Amino acid sequence: MVKVASIKNIIKDLTPRQQKTMRGHAKHHTLKHMRTMARLMSGAGGKRKRTFGQAHRIAMRSGRWMVLQHQQL
């Protein structure tokens, strides 16, 4: 659903292996999903880095992810 070129800046902080995987993954998911995954995998904001699988599960329930973050505070 997302053009691979449009996630170029989103995935720049990831490892080369993660970037390759995310490019293939982008064909099946929205830009919001890809942004969420990249943010989780890179550990943006000082948070712990997540694996691809962990980030994907969280991004699939992205509305719920916000609730979980508030519960951890």
Gaussian input, Z-matrix of N, CA and C with variables (Angstrom, degrees):
# hf/3-21g

backbone

0 1
 N
 C     1     B1
 C     2     B2     1     A1
 N     3     B3     2     A2     1     D1
 C     4     B4     3     A3     2     D2
 C     5     B5     4     A4     3     D3
 N     6     B6     5     A5     4     D4
 C     7     B7     6     A6     5     D5
 C     8     B8     7     A7     6     D6
 N     9     B9     8     A8     7     D7
 C    10    B10     9     A9     8     D8
 C    11    B11    10    A10     9     D9
 N    12    B12    11    A11    10    D10
 C    13    B13    12    A12    11    D11
 C    14    B14    13    A13    12    D12
 N    15    B15    14    A14    13    D13
 C    16    B16    15    A15    14    D14
 C    17    B17    16    A16    15    D15
 N    18    B18    17    A17    16    D16
 C    19    B19    18    A18    17    D17
 C    20    B20    19    A19    18    D18
 N    21    B21    20    A20    19    D19
 C    22    B22    21    A21    20    D20
 C    23    B23    22    A22    21    D21
 N    24    B24    23    A23    22    D22
 C    25    B25    24    A24    23    D23
 C    26    B26    25    A25    24    D24
 N    27    B27    26    A26    25    D25
 C    28    B28    27    A27    26    D26
 C    29    B29    28    A28    27    D27
 N    30    B30    29    A29    28    D28
 C    31    B31    30    A30    29    D29
 C    32    B32    31    A31    30    D30
 N    33    B33    32    A32    31    D31
 C    34    B34    33    A33    32    D32
 C    35    B35    34    A34    33    D33
 N    36    B36    35    A35    34    D34
 C    37    B37    36    A36    35    D35
 C    38    B38    37    A37    36    D36
 N    39    B39    38    A38    37    D37
 C    40    B40    39    A39    38    D38
 C    41    B41    40    A40    39    D39
 N    42    B42    41    A41    40    D40
 C    43    B43    42    A42    41    D41
 C    44    B44    43    A43    42    D42
 N    45    B45    44    A44    43    D43
 C    46    B46    45    A45    44    D44
 C    47    B47    46    A46    45    D45
 N    48    B48    47    A47    46    D46
 C    49    B49    48    A48    47    D47
 C    50    B50    49    A49    48    D48
 N    51    B51    50    A50    49    D49
 C    52    B52    51    A51    50    D50
 C    53    B53    52    A52    51    D51
 N    54    B54    53    A53    52    D52
 C    55    B55    54    A54    53    D53
 C    56    B56    55    A55    54    D54
 N    57    B57    56    A56    55    D55
 C    58    B58    57    A57    56    D56
 C    59    B59    58    A58    57    D57
 N    60    B60    59    A59    58    D58
 C    61    B61    60    A60    59    D59
 C    62    B62    61    A61    60    D60
 N    63    B63    62    A62    61    D61
 C    64    B64    63    A63    62    D62
 C    65    B65    64    A64    63    D63
 N    66    B66    65    A65    64    D64
 C    67    B67    66    A66    65    D65
 C    68    B68    67    A67    66    D66
 N    69    B69    68    A68    67    D67
 C    70    B70    69    A69    68    D68
 C    71    B71    70    A70    69    D69
 N    72    B72    71    A71    70    D70
 C    73    B73    72    A72    71    D71
 C    74    B74    73    A73    72    D72
 N    75    B75    74    A74    73    D73
 C    76    B76    75    A75    74    D74
 C    77    B77    76    A76    75    D75
 N    78    B78    77    A77    76    D76
 C    79    B79    78    A78    77    D77
 C    80    B80    79    A79    78    D78
 N    81    B81    80    A80    79    D79
 C    82    B82    81    A81    80    D80
 C    83    B83    82    A82    81    D81
 N    84    B84    83    A83    82    D82
 C    85    B85    84    A84    83    D83
 C    86    B86    85    A85    84    D84
 N    87    B87    86    A86    85    D85
 C    88    B88    87    A87    86    D86
 C    89    B89    88    A88    87    D87
 N    90    B90    89    A89    88    D88
 C    91    B91    90    A90    89    D89
 C    92    B92    91    A91    90    D90
 N    93    B93    92    A92    91    D91
 C    94    B94    93    A93    92    D92
 C    95    B95    94    A94    93    D93
 N    96    B96    95    A95    94    D94
 C    97    B97    96    A96    95    D95
 C    98    B98    97    A97    96    D96
 N    99    B99    98    A98    97    D97
 C   100   B100    99    A99    98    D98
 C   101   B101   100   A100    99    D99
 N   102   B102   101   A101   100   D100
 C   103   B103   102   A102   101   D101
 C   104   B104   103   A103   102   D102
 N   105   B105   104   A104   103   D103
 C   106   B106   105   A105   104   D104
 C   107   B107   106   A106   105   D105
 N   108   B108   107   A107   106   D106
 C   109   B109   108   A108   107   D107
 C   110   B110   109   A109   108   D108
 N   111   B111   110   A110   109   D109
 C   112   B112   111   A111   110   D110
 C   113   B113   112   A112   111   D111
 N   114   B114   113   A113   112   D112
 C   115   B115   114   A114   113   D113
 C   116   B116   115   A115   114   D114
 N   117   B117   116   A116   115   D115
 C   118   B118   117   A117   116   D116
 C   119   B119   118   A118   117   D117
 N   120   B120   119   A119   118   D118
 C   121   B121   120   A120   119   D119
 C   122   B122   121   A121   120   D120
 N   123   B123   122   A122   121   D121
 C   124   B124   123   A123   122   D122
 C   125   B125   124   A124   123   D123
 N   126   B126   125   A125   124   D124
 C   127   B127   126   A126   125   D125
 C   128   B128   127   A127   126   D126
 N   129   B129   128   A128   127   D127
 C   130   B130   129   A129   128   D128
 C   131   B131   130   A130   129   D129
 N   132   B132   131   A131   130   D130
 C   133   B133   132   A132   131   D131
 C   134   B134   133   A133   132   D132
 N   135   B135   134   A134   133   D133
 C   136   B136   135   A135   134   D134
 C   137   B137   136   A136   135   D135
 N   138   B138   137   A137   136   D136
 C   139   B139   138   A138   137   D137
 C   140   B140   139   A139   138   D138
 N   141   B141   140   A140   139   D139
 C   142   B142   141   A141   140   D140
 C   143   B143   142   A142   141   D141
 N   144   B144   143   A143   142   D142
 C   145   B145   144   A144   143   D143
 C   146   B146   145   A145   144   D144
 N   147   B147   146   A146   145   D145
 C   148   B148   147   A147   146   D146
 C   149   B149   148   A148   147   D147
 N   150   B150   149   A149   148   D148
 C   151   B151   150   A150   149   D149
 C   152   B152   151   A151   150   D150
 N   153   B153   152   A152   151   D151
 C   154   B154   153   A153   152   D152
 C   155   B155   154   A154   153   D153
 N   156   B156   155   A155   154   D154
 C   157   B157   156   A156   155   D155
 C   158   B158   157   A157   156   D156
 N   159   B159   158   A158   157   D157
 C   160   B160   159   A159   158   D158
 C   161   B161   160   A160   159   D159
 N   162   B162   161   A161   160   D160
 C   163   B163   162   A162   161   D161
 C   164   B164   163   A163   162   D162
 N   165   B165   164   A164   163   D163
 C   166   B166   165   A165   164   D164
 C   167   B167   166   A166   165   D165
 N   168   B168   167   A167   166   D166
 C   169   B169   168   A168   167   D167
 C   170   B170   169   A169   168   D168
 N   171   B171   170   A170   169   D169
 C   172   B172   171   A171   170   D170
 C   173   B173   172   A172   171   D171
 N   174   B174   173   A173   172   D172
 C   175   B175   174   A174   173   D173
 C   176   B176   175   A175   174   D174
 N   177   B177   176   A176   175   D175
 C   178   B178   177   A177   176   D176
 C   179   B179   178   A178   177   D177
 N   180   B180   179   A179   178   D178
 C   181   B181   180   A180   179   D179
 C   182   B182   181   A181   180   D180
 N   183   B183   182   A182   181   D181
 C   184   B184   183   A183   182   D182
 C   185   B185   184   A184   183   D183
 N   186   B186   185   A185   184   D184
 C   187   B187   186   A186   185   D185
 C   188   B188   187   A187   186   D186
 N   189   B189   188   A188   187   D187
 C   190   B190   189   A189   188   D188
 C   191   B191   190   A190   189   D189
 N   192   B192   191   A191   190   D190
 C   193   B193   192   A192   191   D191
 C   194   B194   193   A193   192   D192
 N   195   B195   194   A194   193   D193
 C   196   B196   195   A195   194   D194
 C   197   B197   196   A196   195   D195
 N   198   B198   197   A197   196   D196
 C   199   B199   198   A198   197   D197
 C   200   B200   199   A199   198   D198
 N   201   B201   200   A200   199   D199
 C   202   B202   201   A201   200   D200
 C   203   B203   202   A202   201   D201
 N   204   B204   203   A203   202   D202
 C   205   B205   204   A204   203   D203
 C   206   B206   205   A205   204   D204
 N   207   B207   206   A206   205   D205
 C   208   B208   207   A207   206   D206
 C   209   B209   208   A208   207   D207
 N   210   B210   209   A209   208   D208
 C   211   B211   210   A210   209   D209
 C   212   B212   211   A211   210   D210
 N   213   B213   212   A212   211   D211
 C   214   B214   213   A213   212   D212
 C   215   B215   214   A214   213   D213
 N   216   B216   215   A215   214   D214
 C   217   B217   216   A216   215   D215
 C   218   B218   217   A217   216   D216

   B1=1.4426
   B2=1.5112
   B3=1.3170
   B4=1.4609
   B5=1.5189
   B6=1.3271
   B7=1.4587
   B8=1.5175
   B9=1.3020
   B10=1.4627
   B11=1.5226
   B12=1.3185
   B13=1.4598
   B14=1.5352
   B15=1.3295
   B16=1.4610
   B17=1.5300
   B18=1.3346
   B19=1.4604
   B20=1.5196
   B21=1.3238
   B22=1.4644
   B23=1.5259
   B24=1.3156
   B25=1.4609
   B26=1.5256
   B27=1.3137
   B28=1.4563
   B29=1.5289
   B30=1.3359
   B31=1.4624
   B32=1.5278
   B33=1.3134
   B34=1.4711
   B35=1.5301
   B36=1.3419
   B37=1.4678
   B38=1.5270
   B39=1.3179
   B40=1.4618
   B41=1.5269
   B42=1.3179
   B43=1.4596
   B44=1.5276
   B45=1.3254
   B46=1.4693
   B47=1.5357
   B48=1.3198
   B49=1.4609
   B50=1.5239
   B51=1.3265
   B52=1.4627
   B53=1.5216
   B54=1.3387
   B55=1.4642
   B56=1.5214
   B57=1.3255
   B58=1.4661
   B59=1.5282
   B60=1.3186
   B61=1.4635
   B62=1.5228
   B63=1.3120
   B64=1.4685
   B65=1.5273
   B66=1.3218
   B67=1.4760
   B68=1.5235
   B69=1.3022
   B70=1.4611
   B71=1.5205
   B72=1.2944
   B73=1.4663
   B74=1.5336
   B75=1.3236
   B76=1.4671
   B77=1.5240
   B78=1.3031
   B79=1.4645
   B80=1.5192
   B81=1.3285
   B82=1.4606
   B83=1.5228
   B84=1.3398
   B85=1.4580
   B86=1.5241
   B87=1.3275
   B88=1.4624
   B89=1.5253
   B90=1.3188
   B91=1.4605
   B92=1.5355
   B93=1.3189
   B94=1.4692
   B95=1.5304
   B96=1.3151
   B97=1.4636
   B98=1.5277
   B99=1.3261
   B100=1.4610
   B101=1.5316
   B102=1.3229
   B103=1.4687
   B104=1.5303
   B105=1.3156
   B106=1.4610
   B107=1.5218
   B108=1.3192
   B109=1.4614
   B110=1.5250
   B111=1.3314
   B112=1.4629
   B113=1.5225
   B114=1.3201
   B115=1.4628
   B116=1.5321
   B117=1.3094
   B118=1.4601
   B119=1.5269
   B120=1.3222
   B121=1.4653
   B122=1.5265
   B123=1.3253
   B124=1.4669
   B125=1.5263
   B126=1.3240
   B127=1.4602
   B128=1.5140
   B129=1.3105
   B130=1.4674
   B131=1.5233
   B132=1.3002
   B133=1.4606
   B134=1.5201
   B135=1.3320
   B136=1.4540
   B137=1.5130
   B138=1.3154
   B139=1.4587
   B140=1.5228
   B141=1.3290
   B142=1.4604
   B143=1.5199
   B144=1.3171
   B145=1.4579
   B146=1.5180
   B147=1.3260
   B148=1.4590
   B149=1.5189
   B150=1.3221
   B151=1.4564
   B152=1.5168
   B153=1.3333
   B154=1.4601
   B155=1.5278
   B156=1.3295
   B157=1.4699
   B158=1.5194
   B159=1.3238
   B160=1.4601
   B161=1.5248
   B162=1.3272
   B163=1.4689
   B164=1.5196
   B165=1.3130
   B166=1.4673
   B167=1.5267
   B168=1.3134
   B169=1.4671
   B170=1.5277
   B171=1.3210
   B172=1.4661
   B173=1.5243
   B174=1.3344
   B175=1.4673
   B176=1.5253
   B177=1.3287
   B178=1.4634
   B179=1.5243
   B180=1.3107
   B181=1.4630
   B182=1.5203
   B183=1.3076
   B184=1.4678
   B185=1.5238
   B186=1.3025
   B187=1.4564
   B188=1.5177
   B189=1.3167
   B190=1.4550
   B191=1.5248
   B192=1.3195
   B193=1.4616
   B194=1.5201
   B195=1.3288
   B196=1.4551
   B197=1.5324
   B198=1.3261
   B199=1.4659
   B200=1.5234
   B201=1.3234
   B202=1.4704
   B203=1.5198
   B204=1.3149
   B205=1.4660
   B206=1.5179
   B207=1.3122
   B208=1.4667
   B209=1.5219
   B210=1.3293
   B211=1.4604
   B212=1.5274
   B213=1.3264
   B214=1.4563
   B215=1.5264
   B216=1.3201
   B217=1.4697
   B218=1.4774
   A1=112.34
   A2=116.43
   A3=120.61
   A4=108.93
   A5=116.12
   A6=119.35
   A7=108.65
   A8=115.69
   A9=120.92
   A10=111.14
   A11=117.84
   A12=121.46
   A13=111.40
   A14=117.64
   A15=120.37
   A16=113.00
   A17=118.37
   A18=119.61
   A19=112.31
   A20=116.97
   A21=121.30
   A22=111.85
   A23=118.14
   A24=121.54
   A25=112.01
   A26=116.79
   A27=121.21
   A28=110.88
   A29=116.74
   A30=120.55
   A31=113.90
   A32=117.96
   A33=120.53
   A34=113.96
   A35=118.69
   A36=121.30
   A37=113.31
   A38=116.99
   A39=120.99
   A40=111.15
   A41=115.91
   A42=120.66
   A43=109.54
   A44=118.60
   A45=120.46
   A46=112.54
   A47=117.98
   A48=121.52
   A49=110.60
   A50=117.27
   A51=121.34
   A52=110.67
   A53=117.09
   A54=120.55
   A55=111.17
   A56=116.39
   A57=121.20
   A58=110.40
   A59=116.27
   A60=121.41
   A61=110.83
   A62=116.67
   A63=120.81
   A64=111.81
   A65=117.23
   A66=119.88
   A67=110.74
   A68=116.98
   A69=120.31
   A70=111.61
   A71=116.59
   A72=122.80
   A73=111.17
   A74=116.61
   A75=121.53
   A76=112.74
   A77=117.18
   A78=120.57
   A79=112.30
   A80=116.46
   A81=120.52
   A82=114.65
   A83=117.63
   A84=119.91
   A85=112.20
   A86=114.89
   A87=121.39
   A88=110.82
   A89=115.08
   A90=120.97
   A91=110.80
   A92=117.04
   A93=120.97
   A94=110.03
   A95=116.61
   A96=121.82
   A97=110.31
   A98=116.77
   A99=121.26
   A100=110.86
   A101=117.03
   A102=120.89
   A103=110.69
   A104=115.70
   A105=120.41
   A106=110.37
   A107=116.99
   A108=120.80
   A109=111.68
   A110=116.63
   A111=120.70
   A112=110.94
   A113=116.62
   A114=120.83
   A115=110.39
   A116=117.11
   A117=120.92
   A118=111.99
   A119=117.14
   A120=121.22
   A121=112.16
   A122=117.38
   A123=120.18
   A124=112.18
   A125=117.10
   A126=119.94
   A127=112.26
   A128=116.79
   A129=121.52
   A130=110.75
   A131=115.22
   A132=121.04
   A133=113.72
   A134=116.57
   A135=120.17
   A136=115.03
   A137=116.55
   A138=120.01
   A139=110.06
   A140=116.97
   A141=119.63
   A142=110.49
   A143=115.45
   A144=121.01
   A145=109.76
   A146=115.74
   A147=121.62
   A148=109.17
   A149=116.32
   A150=120.94
   A151=108.38
   A152=115.89
   A153=120.37
   A154=110.33
   A155=116.33
   A156=120.78
   A157=112.64
   A158=116.36
   A159=120.19
   A160=110.63
   A161=115.56
   A162=120.29
   A163=111.09
   A164=116.89
   A165=120.59
   A166=110.59
   A167=117.00
   A168=119.79
   A169=110.86
   A170=116.63
   A171=120.10
   A172=110.59
   A173=116.88
   A174=120.58
   A175=111.83
   A176=116.47
   A177=119.42
   A178=110.99
   A179=116.37
   A180=120.99
   A181=108.81
   A182=117.67
   A183=121.53
   A184=113.66
   A185=118.82
   A186=120.07
   A187=110.70
   A188=115.92
   A189=121.70
   A190=110.78
   A191=117.68
   A192=122.08
   A193=110.88
   A194=116.52
   A195=119.73
   A196=110.64
   A197=117.39
   A198=121.30
   A199=109.30
   A200=117.62
   A201=121.83
   A202=110.98
   A203=117.95
   A204=121.35
   A205=110.82
   A206=117.20
   A207=120.75
   A208=111.32
   A209=117.03
   A210=120.23
   A211=110.74
   A212=118.00
   A213=121.67
   A214=112.52
   A215=118.12
   A216=121.00
   A217=112.82
   D1=-30.21
   D2=-179.16
   D3=-104.30
   D4=136.50
   D5=174.91
   D6=-68.77
   D7=136.82
   D8=-176.94
   D9=-59.54
   D10=-36.34
   D11=-179.23
   D12=-62.91
   D13=-28.66
   D14=-176.37
   D15=-75.43
   D16=-12.06
   D17=178.31
   D18=-103.66
   D19=8.68
   D20=-177.14
   D21=-55.84
   D22=-47.99
   D23=-179.43
   D24=-73.32
   D25=-28.04
   D26=-178.06
   D27=-68.48
   D28=-37.67
   D29=-173.38
   D30=-97.41
   D31=7.97
   D32=-174.08
   D33=-63.85
   D34=-25.29
   D35=-178.29
   D36=-88.74
   D37=-0.37
   D38=-178.17
   D39=-90.40
   D40=165.63
   D41=177.29
   D42=-70.54
   D43=159.81
   D44=179.20
   D45=-56.35
   D46=-38.45
   D47=179.04
   D48=-65.91
   D49=-42.56
   D50=178.45
   D51=-65.71
   D52=-39.12
   D53=178.78
   D54=-61.30
   D55=-44.01
   D56=-179.92
   D57=-61.56
   D58=-44.49
   D59=-179.90
   D60=-65.12
   D61=-41.29
   D62=-179.25
   D63=-66.72
   D64=-34.05
   D65=177.61
   D66=-61.96
   D67=-43.11
   D68=177.77
   D69=-69.74
   D70=-35.67
   D71=-178.62
   D72=-68.67
   D73=-30.80
   D74=-176.01
   D75=-62.60
   D76=-23.64
   D77=-178.66
   D78=-66.95
   D79=-18.92
   D80=-174.09
   D81=-111.62
   D82=-4.14
   D83=-172.43
   D84=-134.69
   D85=165.91
   D86=-177.93
   D87=-79.47
   D88=166.62
   D89=178.59
   D90=-64.70
   D91=-37.08
   D92=177.93
   D93=-61.29
   D94=-43.75
   D95=178.51
   D96=-61.08
   D97=-44.30
   D98=-177.88
   D99=-66.79
   D100=-40.60
   D101=178.02
   D102=-62.20
   D103=-44.71
   D104=-179.80
   D105=-61.29
   D106=-46.69
   D107=-179.96
   D108=-61.26
   D109=-46.12
   D110=-178.56
   D111=-62.43
   D112=-40.43
   D113=179.32
   D114=-63.94
   D115=-42.42
   D116=179.89
   D117=-69.21
   D118=-39.19
   D119=-177.36
   D120=-72.95
   D121=-28.84
   D122=-178.27
   D123=-87.35
   D124=-13.84
   D125=-178.70
   D126=74.28
   D127=30.00
   D128=-178.20
   D129=-58.84
   D130=143.72
   D131=178.59
   D132=79.37
   D133=17.38
   D134=178.17
   D135=79.97
   D136=7.89
   D137=179.35
   D138=-84.59
   D139=163.33
   D140=-179.24
   D141=-69.88
   D142=147.42
   D143=-179.89
   D144=-74.70
   D145=140.18
   D146=178.77
   D147=-106.33
   D148=155.90
   D149=174.74
   D150=-76.87
   D151=170.17
   D152=178.14
   D153=-58.10
   D154=-47.51
   D155=-178.26
   D156=-62.86
   D157=-43.02
   D158=178.81
   D159=-63.86
   D160=-45.76
   D161=-179.94
   D162=-62.76
   D163=-38.85
   D164=-179.66
   D165=-64.67
   D166=-45.45
   D167=-179.92
   D168=-61.36
   D169=-41.79
   D170=179.43
   D171=-67.02
   D172=-42.73
   D173=-178.65
   D174=-65.60
   D175=-31.43
   D176=178.65
   D177=-67.46
   D178=-24.23
   D179=176.96
   D180=-117.03
   D181=45.58
   D182=-169.40
   D183=-59.21
   D184=-31.96
   D185=176.22
   D186=-65.08
   D187=-38.95
   D188=179.97
   D189=-72.49
   D190=-28.92
   D191=-179.80
   D192=-57.67
   D193=-39.67
   D194=-179.73
   D195=-64.36
   D196=-38.06
   D197=178.72
   D198=-64.81
   D199=-43.05
   D200=-179.74
   D201=-62.88
   D202=-37.92
   D203=179.81
   D204=-64.02
   D205=-40.18
   D206=-179.23
   D207=-70.08
   D208=-30.55
   D209=179.51
   D210=-71.17
   D211=-29.31
   D212=-178.10
   D213=-76.87
   D214=-18.00
   D215=-177.48
   D216=-70.73

